Amino acid sequence: MLANPLPVRPLIPLAPILSASSFRRAGGARARTVLDAGNYRLVTSGRVAIALALREIGIKPGDEVLVPAYHSPSMIPPVLWRGARPVFYRVRPNAAVDLDDLAARITPATGAVMVTHYFGFPQEMAPIRALCDARGVQLIEDCAHCFIGEHGGRPVGAWGDYAIASSMKFLPVYEGGALVSARHSLEGVTLRSAGAGFEAKVALNSLERGFDYGRLKAVRAALWLPLRAKGALWGLVKRRRTSPAPALAPASSDSSFNFDPRWLDKRSSLFARTMLKLASPGRIQALRRSHYARLEEAIRDMPGVRALHPQLPDGACPWVFPLVASDPDALFARLKALGVPLTRFSNPPWQGVDAATCPNSAMLARQVLALPCHQELTSSEVAWLAARLREAASA
């Protein structure tokens, strides 16, 4: 019998959370990240990085930007901010770029092409790079799902004129993104601090998300009184405020798809930049690959479900575990009722993008349920997740 009502929050974390293990180093080969691809600037989100890339390219009103039909709605507002028009190209059933459709949509008005590495699985970039070079179009490599990894002997992000990334999907931080270029200088991209309020909010929220799932218990005990005082003071301030206050963090940190250009010149927080230096990409990659393999093995013989990608390519570091379900809405509801954290990428898509635009993207948006496989899950949490998958799939 499934739990009812639905839990207030998932029983294990969907995204990485801060714990003592976050600072462990890993032996063996060093894993490469998108920051190894070229010059970079650390910003507050991937969508800010998209806007900066479009600005650096010189996208102007009337230009077209080619965007995959299978996309996050957060990719579109930066295009509209430049006055450009998004044009959606098709993907194949496994989310690979439909190269023929992409080529057919490039026109003299095309200013840039965005290509997404879905769920941490790199696209075949060599033919896409060759197409863009032949047609004189700038390529933006979307590594929002792919902060760590390599493809074709290069780190992810090295194929594009510009690459964008979202470090908050791979590190236990409240905000974080990157603009990277293997081909261009980023000297014109100058960033400044978003202020003390932003820095404090990022650090406290990162800590509190770890506390919510039972991590860092000694730190939580030590900070119990200051955090109580902070909560009371913040409640008093909000009750006395007569007008909305400026946001202390970008909308991306709170799972909104909005784009606020006021964050374009803000650098990532000291907390997030410090975590980038302390974290071990090798450890993160190894654990995510191990967790992914355990989940794939757990669902291999389950009826009505399959892994979108049964095998992990060499060098890949998955963002999540994409599960294809034959009855996704029912399975989604059962998993949520059991306290399983999951999300549905590109669901909903940007307004007007539907099966007529691309049948495969509509299928993927409906049928793929993304489950966590991040490095901060404990072994027992991965086992619990596998057991809940079996329970929900057999219900």
ChimeraX attribute file (.defattr): number of C-alpha atoms within 10 A of each C-alpha:
attribute: neighborCount
match mode: 1-to-1
recipient: residues
	/A:1	6
	/A:2	15
	/A:3	12
	/A:4	8
	/A:5	8
	/A:6	15
	/A:7	13
	/A:8	8
	/A:9	12
	/A:10	17
	/A:11	17
	/A:12	19
	/A:13	21
	/A:14	20
	/A:15	23
	/A:16	23
	/A:17	26
	/A:18	21
	/A:19	19
	/A:20	11
	/A:21	13
	/A:22	19
	/A:23	14
	/A:24	12
	/A:25	13
	/A:26	15
	/A:27	8
	/A:28	8
	/A:29	9
	/A:30	12
	/A:31	20
	/A:32	19
	/A:33	21
	/A:34	30
	/A:35	24
	/A:36	19
	/A:37	22
	/A:38	19
	/A:39	17
	/A:40	21
	/A:41	20
	/A:42	23
	/A:43	30
	/A:44	30
	/A:45	29
	/A:46	28
	/A:47	33
	/A:48	31
	/A:49	27
	/A:50	29
	/A:51	25
	/A:52	22
	/A:53	26
	/A:54	23
	/A:55	16
	/A:56	15
	/A:57	18
	/A:58	13
	/A:59	20
	/A:60	17
	/A:61	13
	/A:62	13
	/A:63	20
	/A:64	24
	/A:65	26
	/A:66	23
	/A:67	23
	/A:68	25
	/A:69	26
	/A:70	31
	/A:71	22
	/A:72	19
	/A:73	18
	/A:74	21
	/A:75	23
	/A:76	22
	/A:77	21
	/A:78	24
	/A:79	25
	/A:80	16
	/A:81	17
	/A:82	17
	/A:83	15
	/A:84	22
	/A:85	21
	/A:86	21
	/A:87	16
	/A:88	22
	/A:89	25
	/A:90	23
	/A:91	22
	/A:92	15
	/A:93	15
	/A:94	12
	/A:95	21
	/A:96	18
	/A:97	23
	/A:98	15
	/A:99	15
	/A:100	11
	/A:101	13
	/A:102	21
	/A:103	14
	/A:104	9
	/A:105	15
	/A:106	22
	/A:107	12
	/A:108	11
	/A:109	13
	/A:110	22
	/A:111	23
	/A:112	25
	/A:113	24
	/A:114	21
	/A:115	23
	/A:116	26
	/A:117	22
	/A:118	23
	/A:119	22
	/A:120	23
	/A:121	26
	/A:122	27
	/A:123	18
	/A:124	13
	/A:125	20
	/A:126	11
	/A:127	11
	/A:128	21
	/A:129	17
	/A:130	11
	/A:131	17
	/A:132	19
	/A:133	12
	/A:134	9
	/A:135	13
	/A:136	14
	/A:137	21
	/A:138	21
	/A:139	25
	/A:140	26
	/A:141	28
	/A:142	28
	/A:143	31
	/A:144	28
	/A:145	24
	/A:146	29
	/A:147	32
	/A:148	28
	/A:149	26
	/A:150	25
	/A:151	20
	/A:152	14
	/A:153	8
	/A:154	16
	/A:155	21
	/A:156	33
	/A:157	34
	/A:158	24
	/A:159	22
	/A:160	25
	/A:161	21
	/A:162	31
	/A:163	32
	/A:164	36
	/A:165	32
	/A:166	27
	/A:167	30
	/A:168	23
	/A:169	22
	/A:170	29
	/A:171	26
	/A:172	25
	/A:173	28
	/A:174	28
	/A:175	28
	/A:176	29
	/A:177	27
	/A:178	29
	/A:179	31
	/A:180	31
	/A:181	27
	/A:182	20
	/A:183	14
	/A:184	13
	/A:185	13
	/A:186	18
	/A:187	9
	/A:188	7
	/A:189	15
	/A:190	11
	/A:191	15
	/A:192	13
	/A:193	13
	/A:194	18
	/A:195	11
	/A:196	10
	/A:197	11
	/A:198	18
	/A:199	18
	/A:200	15
	/A:201	15
	/A:202	23
	/A:203	17
	/A:204	16
	/A:205	15
	/A:206	20
	/A:207	21
	/A:208	18
	/A:209	20
	/A:210	22
	/A:211	19
	/A:212	16
	/A:213	16
	/A:214	12
	/A:215	19
	/A:216	17
	/A:217	15
	/A:218	10
	/A:219	11
	/A:220	17
	/A:221	11
	/A:222	10
	/A:223	12
	/A:224	12
	/A:225	11
	/A:226	10
	/A:227	15
	/A:228	11
	/A:229	12
	/A:230	13
	/A:231	12
	/A:232	11
	/A:233	11
	/A:234	11
	/A:235	11
	/A:236	11
	/A:237	11
	/A:238	12
	/A:239	8
	/A:240	8
	/A:241	9
	/A:242	8
	/A:243	7
	/A:244	7
	/A:245	8
	/A:246	6
	/A:247	10
	/A:248	15
	/A:249	19
	/A:250	23
	/A:251	17
	/A:252	21
	/A:253	17
	/A:254	10
	/A:255	9
	/A:256	11
	/A:257	16
	/A:258	16
	/A:259	22
	/A:260	16
	/A:261	16
	/A:262	10
	/A:263	19
	/A:264	21
	/A:265	17
	/A:266	19
	/A:267	21
	/A:268	25
	/A:269	28
	/A:270	15
	/A:271	18
	/A:272	26
	/A:273	16
	/A:274	10
	/A:275	18
	/A:276	17
	/A:277	10
	/A:278	13
	/A:279	19
	/A:280	19
	/A:281	24
	/A:282	20
	/A:283	21
	/A:284	24
	/A:285	24
	/A:286	18
	/A:287	21
	/A:288	24
	/A:289	23
	/A:290	15
	/A:291	23
	/A:292	27
	/A:293	16
	/A:294	16
	/A:295	23
	/A:296	21
	/A:297	14
	/A:298	16
	/A:299	19
	/A:300	12
	/A:301	11
	/A:302	13
	/A:303	12
	/A:304	14
	/A:305	20
	/A:306	18
	/A:307	19
	/A:308	21
	/A:309	15
	/A:310	16
	/A:311	10
	/A:312	14
	/A:313	16
	/A:314	11
	/A:315	22
	/A:316	23
	/A:317	31
	/A:318	30
	/A:319	28
	/A:320	26
	/A:321	27
	/A:322	28
	/A:323	23
	/A:324	21
	/A:325	22
	/A:326	15
	/A:327	13
	/A:328	18
	/A:329	12
	/A:330	14
	/A:331	21
	/A:332	20
	/A:333	14
	/A:334	21
	/A:335	22
	/A:336	20
	/A:337	19
	/A:338	22
	/A:339	19
	/A:340	23
	/A:341	20
	/A:342	20
	/A:343	15
	/A:344	19
	/A:345	21
	/A:346	19
	/A:347	17
	/A:348	15
	/A:349	18
	/A:350	17
	/A:351	7
	/A:352	8
	/A:353	16
	/A:354	18
	/A:355	12
	/A:356	10
	/A:357	15
	/A:358	18
	/A:359	16
	/A:360	20
	/A:361	27
	/A:362	21
	/A:363	15
	/A:364	25
	/A:365	20
	/A:366	20
	/A:367	24
	/A:368	25
	/A:369	23
	/A:370	20
	/A:371	22
	/A:372	27
	/A:373	28
	/A:374	30
	/A:375	25
	/A:376	26
	/A:377	21
	/A:378	14
	/A:379	13
	/A:380	9
	/A:381	15
	/A:382	19
	/A:383	16
	/A:384	15
	/A:385	25
	/A:386	17
	/A:387	15
	/A:388	17
	/A:389	22
	/A:390	16
	/A:391	15
	/A:392	18
	/A:393	19
	/A:394	11
	/A:395	10
